[in-house]
Amino acid sequence: MTRMAWCLAVLLCAGCAREALPPPVVEETPPAREEEGKEKADEDQAILGARLRDLSTAVKGVLVYEVLAGSPADRVGLLTGDWVQAVDGAPVESLCAYQAALAKRVPGEDVTLAVRRGSETLTVVVRLGRAFDVYRETCDQGEMLGCLLLGDIYKFKMAAPADQARARKLFEQACEAGLAEGCGALGDWYLLGWGGLDEARAFSFYQQACRRGSASGCYSYAHLYATGVGVERDDARAIDLYVRSCDGGYPVGCHSAGLMYQQGRGVDPAPEVALELYTKGCTAGSVQACTELGKSYQHGQEGVAPDLARAATHFERGCSGDGCFRKDYDSCASLAVLYRRGQGVPEDKVRAAQLFEPACTVGSRADACLDLASMYREAEGIEKNLPKSVELYRYACASGSGQSCHNAAAAHESGAGAEVDVALATEYYDQGCAAGYEPSCERVAQLKAR
């Protein structure tokens, strides 16, 4: 199930305060919806009707861990425990590669799978089905997972109250039948207010999901305790649940548990435990965990000596994502700094500018905008462009960067890349001073004393 809306809920209900860590993570798809691999259910998507996942193993491919009864995968005899190793002859060594291969197909198209079963490699030809049709048919046959996935499609359509009612009914049906993810879907339903905001019911359903073995349900359950939404805040309880989520194979839980151990929330600070959790989360696919792992090696911490080359490796992974999940622009900004300074990697100003740009414009990182603006101003790995640098200083200033406000003010005072406007310069100096940048305080005092 997607967690894109999860952050929106916390933003609305709890403010997403920066000190209320660990923050919600929105760019990763939890194990509940491997086959879709999308943030929005797509009724026309071509599917097998089987759920697959990556596992750390010497066997290449993606593991089939559940097959919907009556689905195309079921009809051709795919079994739980099979490994899909190629699609139409093209190797698939990760879930992302598998998803990319199916994304090019359409319902009704035949695909040939190379499947490892025990010591044998089988060739299986399967005709892909249309997601909505497969889920509806399997649900009609009593397959609760099909009902759950069909509910997702109705939930995201939301074109009419009838679609909302169908989605909730399907989630309730799945939960009542004992499907943990159905209970988790109902938790989302009531937390996000699709059926009317009801934090107490959301708490109850997340609790059921977690107790029935849903790792993503444990994550959501933990997050309520960590943020105090619908229940009294309890960091100790939250960290236990985050760890359970992590151990259950949900990498975002590893990241959140690592943050809490690092900051001493609910436990004594334990940076060595945090490092283990970040490593586990990064390996399992959490780009945020990769970012935190990179920071640990960049700055060093108890029991970890600084290792900039190792930090760069983790930032590279966090910034790259895997083609299916969003990249973490914090990693991109940190990696750009290393390339700009030649720390842990060969100095490469061009690469640094290329990394700062999306971290600034897409990731809204004020520090990345500040660095990129300076590179435009100094023609550092990029063509000199003073107006562009001023534009970026203004953007970063609006995001709270006092130094960027100061630099924008200086540009308007001197006319370097901007129209001379002392009144506007004074306003920017005021903003820089309010943001705590002392040189702005000194300069605005001088201007006002004239």
C-alpha positions as CSV (number, residue, x, y, z in Angstrom):
1,M,0.0,0.0,0.0
2,T,1.4,3.4,-0.8
3,R,2.5,5.7,2.0
4,M,2.4,8.9,-0.2
5,A,-0.7,10.0,1.6
6,W,0.7,9.0,5.0
7,C,3.0,12.1,5.2
8,L,0.0,14.3,4.3
9,A,-1.9,12.8,7.2
10,V,0.9,13.5,9.6
11,L,1.4,17.0,8.2
12,L,-2.3,17.7,8.8
13,C,-2.6,15.9,12.1
14,A,0.7,16.4,13.8
15,G,2.5,19.2,11.9
16,C,5.5,17.0,10.9
17,A,7.6,19.0,13.3
18,R,11.3,18.4,12.6
19,E,12.0,17.4,16.2
20,A,9.2,14.9,16.0
21,L,11.5,12.3,14.4
22,P,11.6,9.9,12.8
23,P,9.8,11.6,9.9
24,P,7.4,9.8,7.6
25,V,8.9,8.4,4.5
26,V,6.9,8.8,1.3
27,E,9.1,7.7,-1.6
28,E,9.2,3.9,-0.9
29,T,6.7,1.2,-1.7
30,P,6.1,-1.2,1.2
31,P,6.0,-5.0,0.7
32,A,2.1,-5.0,0.6
33,R,2.0,-3.9,-3.1
34,E,5.1,-5.3,-4.8
35,E,3.4,-6.2,-8.1
36,E,2.1,-2.7,-8.7
37,G,5.2,-0.8,-7.7
38,K,3.3,2.4,-8.2
39,E,2.0,5.2,-5.9
40,K,-1.4,4.9,-7.6
41,A,-3.3,1.8,-8.4
42,D,-3.6,1.4,-12.1
43,E,-6.7,-0.6,-13.2
44,D,-5.3,-1.1,-16.8
45,Q,-1.9,-2.3,-15.7
46,A,-0.7,-5.7,-17.1
47,I,-0.1,-8.1,-14.3
48,L,0.7,-11.8,-13.5
49,G,-1.4,-11.9,-10.3
50,A,1.5,-12.8,-8.1
51,R,3.5,-10.8,-5.6
52,L,7.2,-10.8,-5.7
53,R,10.0,-9.4,-3.6
54,D,13.8,-9.0,-3.5
55,L,15.7,-11.1,-1.0
56,S,19.4,-11.1,0.0
57,T,20.4,-14.4,-1.6
58,A,22.9,-16.0,-4.0
59,V,19.9,-16.9,-6.2
60,K,19.4,-14.2,-8.9
61,G,15.9,-13.1,-9.6
62,V,12.8,-12.1,-7.7
63,L,11.0,-14.4,-5.3
64,V,7.3,-15.3,-5.8
65,Y,5.9,-15.3,-2.3
66,E,2.2,-15.2,-3.0
67,V,0.0,-16.2,-6.0
68,L,-3.6,-15.1,-6.3
69,A,-5.9,-18.1,-6.8
70,G,-7.4,-18.0,-10.2
71,S,-5.0,-15.4,-11.6
72,P,-2.9,-15.8,-14.8
73,A,0.1,-16.8,-12.6
74,D,-2.0,-19.5,-10.9
75,R,-3.4,-20.8,-14.2
76,V,0.1,-21.5,-15.6
77,G,1.3,-23.1,-12.3
78,L,3.6,-20.5,-10.7
79,L,4.2,-21.5,-7.1
80,T,5.2,-19.7,-3.9
81,G,9.0,-20.1,-3.7
82,D,9.6,-19.8,-7.4
83,W,12.3,-17.4,-8.6
84,V,11.6,-15.3,-11.7
85,Q,14.9,-14.8,-13.4
86,A,14.1,-13.4,-16.8
87,V,11.2,-11.9,-18.8
88,D,11.3,-12.6,-22.5
89,G,15.0,-13.5,-22.2
90,A,16.0,-10.3,-20.4
91,P,17.5,-11.1,-17.0
92,V,15.7,-9.6,-14.0
93,E,17.9,-9.5,-10.9
94,S,15.7,-7.1,-8.9
95,L,12.1,-6.3,-8.2
96,C,12.7,-3.0,-9.9
97,A,13.9,-4.7,-13.1
98,Y,10.9,-7.0,-13.1
99,Q,8.5,-4.1,-12.7
100,A,10.2,-2.2,-15.5
101,A,9.9,-5.2,-17.8
102,L,6.1,-5.6,-17.1
103,A,5.5,-1.9,-17.4
104,K,6.2,-2.2,-21.2
105,R,3.6,-4.9,-21.6
106,V,-0.2,-4.6,-22.1
107,P,-3.0,-6.9,-20.8
108,G,-3.5,-9.9,-23.1
109,E,0.1,-10.1,-24.1
110,D,2.1,-13.3,-23.7
111,V,5.4,-13.1,-21.8
112,T,7.9,-15.9,-21.4
113,L,9.4,-16.3,-17.9
114,A,12.5,-18.1,-16.9
115,V,11.7,-19.6,-13.5
116,R,14.0,-21.3,-11.1
117,R,12.3,-24.0,-9.0
118,G,14.6,-25.9,-6.7
119,S,17.4,-27.1,-9.0
120,E,15.4,-26.8,-12.2
121,T,14.9,-23.9,-14.6
122,L,11.5,-23.8,-16.2
123,T,10.2,-21.9,-19.1
124,V,6.7,-20.5,-18.4
125,V,4.5,-18.7,-20.9
126,V,1.8,-16.6,-19.3
127,R,-0.8,-14.3,-20.7
128,L,-0.9,-11.1,-18.7
129,G,-4.2,-9.9,-17.3
130,R,-5.7,-6.5,-16.7
131,A,-5.3,-5.5,-13.0
132,F,-8.9,-4.6,-12.5
133,D,-10.3,-7.7,-14.1
134,V,-7.9,-10.0,-12.3
135,Y,-8.5,-8.5,-8.9
136,R,-12.3,-8.5,-9.4
137,E,-12.4,-12.1,-10.6
138,T,-10.2,-13.4,-7.8
139,C,-12.1,-11.4,-5.2
140,D,-15.4,-12.9,-6.5
141,Q,-13.9,-16.3,-6.0
142,G,-13.2,-15.5,-2.3
143,E,-9.5,-14.5,-2.7
144,M,-9.1,-11.8,0.0
145,L,-5.9,-10.4,-1.5
146,G,-7.7,-9.8,-4.7
147,C,-10.4,-7.9,-2.8
148,L,-7.7,-5.8,-1.1
149,L,-6.0,-4.9,-4.4
150,L,-9.4,-4.2,-6.0
151,G,-10.1,-1.9,-3.1
152,D,-7.0,0.1,-3.8
153,I,-8.2,0.7,-7.4
154,Y,-11.5,2.0,-6.2
155,K,-9.8,4.1,-3.5
156,F,-7.6,5.9,-6.0
157,K,-10.4,6.4,-8.5
158,M,-12.5,8.4,-5.9
159,A,-14.6,9.7,-8.8
160,A,-17.8,9.1,-6.9
161,P,-19.0,8.3,-3.4
162,A,-19.9,4.8,-4.7
163,D,-16.2,4.1,-5.4
164,Q,-15.3,5.2,-1.9
165,A,-18.0,2.9,-0.4
166,R,-16.7,0.0,-2.5
167,A,-13.1,0.5,-1.5
168,R,-14.0,0.6,2.2
169,K,-16.2,-2.4,1.9
170,L,-13.5,-4.4,0.3
171,F,-10.9,-3.4,2.9
172,E,-13.4,-4.4,5.6
173,Q,-14.0,-7.7,3.9
174,A,-10.2,-8.4,3.7
175,C,-9.6,-7.4,7.3
176,E,-12.5,-9.4,8.7
177,A,-11.2,-12.4,6.9
178,G,-7.9,-12.1,8.7
179,L,-5.8,-10.4,6.1
180,A,-3.4,-8.1,7.9
181,E,-2.9,-5.7,5.1
182,G,-6.7,-5.2,4.9
183,C,-6.6,-3.9,8.4
184,G,-3.7,-1.7,7.5
185,A,-5.6,-0.3,4.6
186,L,-8.5,0.6,6.9
187,G,-6.0,2.3,9.3
188,D,-5.0,4.5,6.4
189,W,-8.6,5.0,5.5
190,Y,-9.6,6.5,8.8
191,L,-6.3,8.3,9.5
192,L,-6.5,10.2,6.2
193,G,-10.2,10.9,6.6
194,W,-11.5,9.3,3.4
195,G,-14.3,7.9,5.5
196,G,-14.2,10.6,8.1
197,L,-11.2,11.3,10.2
198,D,-11.2,8.8,13.1
199,E,-7.7,8.5,14.7
200,A,-8.9,6.0,17.4
201,R,-10.2,3.6,14.7
202,A,-7.0,4.1,12.7
203,F,-5.0,3.1,15.8
204,S,-7.1,0.0,16.3
205,F,-6.7,-1.2,12.7
206,Y,-3.0,-0.6,12.6
207,Q,-2.7,-2.5,15.9
208,Q,-4.6,-5.4,14.3
209,A,-2.5,-5.3,11.2
210,C,0.7,-5.4,13.2
211,R,-0.4,-8.2,15.4
212,R,-1.4,-10.2,12.4
213,G,2.1,-9.9,11.0
214,S,2.1,-6.9,8.7
215,A,5.5,-5.2,8.8
216,S,4.1,-2.1,7.2
217,G,1.2,-2.2,9.7
218,C,3.7,-2.2,12.5
219,Y,5.4,0.8,10.9
220,S,2.2,2.8,10.8
221,Y,1.3,1.6,14.4
222,A,4.7,2.8,15.6
223,H,4.4,6.1,13.9
224,L,1.2,6.9,15.8
225,Y,3.1,6.4,19.1
226,A,6.1,8.4,17.7
227,T,4.0,11.4,16.8
228,G,1.3,11.2,19.4
229,V,-1.5,11.0,16.8
230,G,-4.5,9.2,18.2
231,V,-2.6,8.0,21.2
232,E,-0.4,9.4,23.9
233,R,3.2,9.7,22.6
234,D,5.3,6.8,23.7
235,D,8.8,6.7,22.1
236,A,9.8,3.4,23.9
237,R,6.7,1.7,22.4
238,A,7.3,3.2,19.0
239,I,10.9,2.0,18.8
240,D,9.9,-1.5,19.7
241,L,7.4,-1.5,16.8
242,Y,9.8,0.1,14.4
243,V,12.3,-2.6,15.1
244,R,9.5,-5.2,14.6
245,S,8.7,-3.6,11.3
246,C,12.4,-3.7,10.3
247,D,12.7,-7.3,11.3
248,G,9.6,-8.1,9.3
249,G,11.3,-6.9,6.1
250,Y,10.0,-3.3,5.9
251,P,13.1,-1.2,5.3
252,V,11.5,2.1,6.2
253,G,11.1,0.7,9.7
254,C,14.9,0.2,9.9
255,H,15.5,3.8,9.0
256,S,13.0,5.1,11.6
257,A,14.4,2.8,14.3
258,G,17.9,3.9,13.5
259,L,17.0,7.6,13.9
260,M,15.5,6.9,17.3
261,Y,18.5,5.0,18.5
262,Q,20.8,7.7,17.1
263,Q,18.9,10.4,18.9
264,G,18.1,8.5,22.1
265,R,14.4,8.6,21.7
266,G,12.8,6.0,23.8
267,V,16.2,4.4,24.5
268,D,19.7,5.4,25.5
269,P,21.6,6.8,22.5
270,A,23.2,3.9,20.7
271,P,25.0,5.0,17.5
272,E,26.4,1.6,16.9
273,V,22.9,0.1,16.9
274,A,21.7,2.9,14.6
275,L,24.5,2.1,12.2
276,E,23.4,-1.6,12.1
277,L,19.8,-0.5,11.4
278,Y,20.7,1.9,8.7
279,T,22.9,-0.7,7.1
280,K,20.0,-3.2,7.1
281,G,17.6,-0.6,5.8
282,C,19.9,0.6,3.0
283,T,20.6,-3.0,1.9
284,A,16.9,-3.7,1.8
285,G,16.1,-0.6,-0.3
286,S,15.5,2.4,2.0
287,V,17.2,5.3,0.3
288,Q,16.8,7.4,3.5
289,A,18.7,4.7,5.4
290,C,21.4,5.0,2.8
291,T,21.6,8.7,3.4
292,E,21.9,8.4,7.2
293,L,24.5,5.7,6.7
294,G,26.5,8.1,4.4
295,K,26.3,10.8,7.0
296,S,27.6,8.5,9.7
297,Y,30.7,7.8,7.6
298,Q,31.0,11.4,6.5
299,H,31.1,12.9,9.9
300,G,32.2,9.9,12.0
301,Q,30.5,8.9,15.3
302,E,31.1,6.7,18.3
303,G,32.7,3.5,17.0
304,V,32.8,4.8,13.4
305,A,35.8,6.6,12.0
306,P,35.2,9.1,9.2
307,D,35.4,7.4,5.8
308,L,34.5,9.8,3.0
309,A,34.9,7.3,0.2
310,R,32.5,5.0,2.0
311,A,30.1,7.9,2.6
312,A,30.2,8.8,-1.1
313,T,29.2,5.2,-2.0
314,H,26.1,5.3,0.3
315,F,25.2,8.8,-0.9
316,E,25.4,7.6,-4.5
317,R,23.0,4.8,-3.7
318,G,20.6,7.1,-1.9
319,C,20.7,9.7,-4.7
320,S,20.3,7.1,-7.5
321,G,17.4,5.2,-6.0
322,D,16.8,2.1,-8.1
323,G,14.7,3.4,-10.9
324,C,11.5,2.4,-9.1
325,F,11.6,4.4,-5.9
326,R,12.3,8.1,-5.6
327,K,15.8,9.2,-4.9
328,D,16.7,11.0,-1.6
329,Y,17.8,14.5,-2.5
330,D,19.5,14.8,0.9
331,S,21.9,12.2,-0.5
332,C,22.3,14.1,-3.8
333,A,23.2,17.3,-1.9
334,S,25.7,15.6,0.3
335,L,27.3,13.8,-2.6
336,A,27.5,17.1,-4.5
337,V,29.5,18.6,-1.7
338,L,32.0,15.8,-1.8
339,Y,32.5,16.1,-5.6
340,R,32.8,19.9,-5.3
341,R,35.5,19.5,-2.6
342,G,37.1,16.4,-4.0
343,Q,36.5,14.5,-0.7
344,G,36.2,10.7,-0.9
345,V,35.8,11.1,-4.7
346,P,37.8,12.8,-7.4
347,E,37.0,16.5,-7.6
348,D,34.4,17.1,-10.3
349,K,32.7,20.5,-10.3
350,V,30.5,19.6,-13.3
351,R,29.1,16.5,-11.5
352,A,28.7,18.6,-8.3
353,A,26.5,21.2,-10.2
354,Q,24.5,18.4,-11.8
355,L,23.7,17.0,-8.4
356,F,23.0,20.3,-6.7
357,E,20.4,21.3,-9.4
358,P,17.8,18.6,-8.6
359,A,18.5,18.7,-4.9
360,C,17.6,22.4,-5.1
361,T,14.8,22.5,-7.6
362,V,13.1,19.2,-6.9
363,G,14.3,18.4,-3.4
364,S,13.9,22.0,-2.1
365,R,17.2,21.9,-0.3
366,A,18.1,25.5,0.6
367,D,21.8,24.5,1.1
368,A,21.9,23.0,-2.3
369,C,20.5,26.1,-3.9
370,L,23.0,28.2,-2.0
371,D,25.9,26.1,-3.3
372,L,24.6,26.0,-6.8
373,A,24.1,29.8,-6.8
374,S,27.7,30.2,-5.7
375,M,28.8,28.0,-8.6
376,Y,26.9,30.0,-11.1
377,R,28.4,33.2,-9.6
378,E,32.0,31.9,-9.7
379,A,31.7,29.9,-13.0
380,E,32.6,26.8,-11.0
381,G,31.9,23.8,-13.2
382,I,29.1,25.7,-14.9
383,E,28.8,28.7,-17.1
384,K,28.8,32.0,-15.2
385,N,25.3,33.4,-14.8
386,L,24.8,36.1,-12.3
387,P,21.0,36.5,-12.8
388,K,20.6,32.8,-12.3
389,S,22.7,32.9,-9.1
390,V,20.5,35.7,-7.7
391,E,17.3,33.8,-8.6
392,L,18.6,30.8,-6.6
393,Y,19.7,33.0,-3.7
394,R,16.1,34.3,-3.5
395,Y,14.7,30.8,-3.7
396,A,16.9,29.6,-0.9
397,C,16.2,32.7,1.1
398,A,12.5,31.9,1.0
399,S,13.4,28.5,2.4
400,G,15.1,30.0,5.4
401,S,18.7,30.3,4.4
402,G,20.1,33.4,6.0
403,Q,23.3,33.5,4.0
404,S,21.2,33.2,0.8
405,C,19.1,36.2,1.9
406,H,22.4,38.1,2.5
407,N,23.8,37.2,-0.9
408,A,20.5,38.3,-2.6
409,A,20.7,41.6,-0.7
410,A,24.3,42.1,-1.8
411,A,23.3,41.6,-5.4
412,H,20.5,44.2,-5.2
413,E,22.8,46.6,-3.4
414,S,25.6,46.3,-5.9
415,G,23.7,45.5,-9.1
416,A,25.7,42.2,-9.7
417,G,23.1,40.1,-11.5
418,A,20.1,42.1,-10.3
419,E,18.7,45.6,-10.6
420,V,20.0,48.0,-8.0
421,D,17.4,48.4,-5.3
422,V,18.6,49.5,-1.9
423,A,15.1,49.2,-0.3
424,L,14.8,45.6,-1.5
425,A,18.4,44.9,-0.5
426,T,17.5,46.1,3.0
427,E,14.5,43.8,3.1
428,Y,16.7,40.8,2.2
429,Y,19.3,41.8,4.8
430,D,16.4,42.0,7.4
431,Q,15.4,38.5,6.4
432,G,19.0,37.2,6.7
433,C,19.3,38.8,10.1
434,A,16.0,37.3,11.2
435,A,17.4,33.9,10.1
436,G,20.4,34.3,12.3
437,Y,23.0,35.3,9.7
438,E,25.1,37.9,11.6
439,P,26.7,39.7,8.6
440,S,23.2,40.6,7.5
441,C,22.5,42.1,10.9
442,E,25.6,44.2,10.7
443,R,24.9,45.4,7.1
444,V,21.3,46.3,7.7
445,A,22.3,48.3,10.7
446,Q,24.8,50.2,8.6
447,L,22.2,50.9,5.9
448,K,19.5,52.1,8.3
449,A,22.1,54.3,10.1
450,R,22.7,56.4,6.9
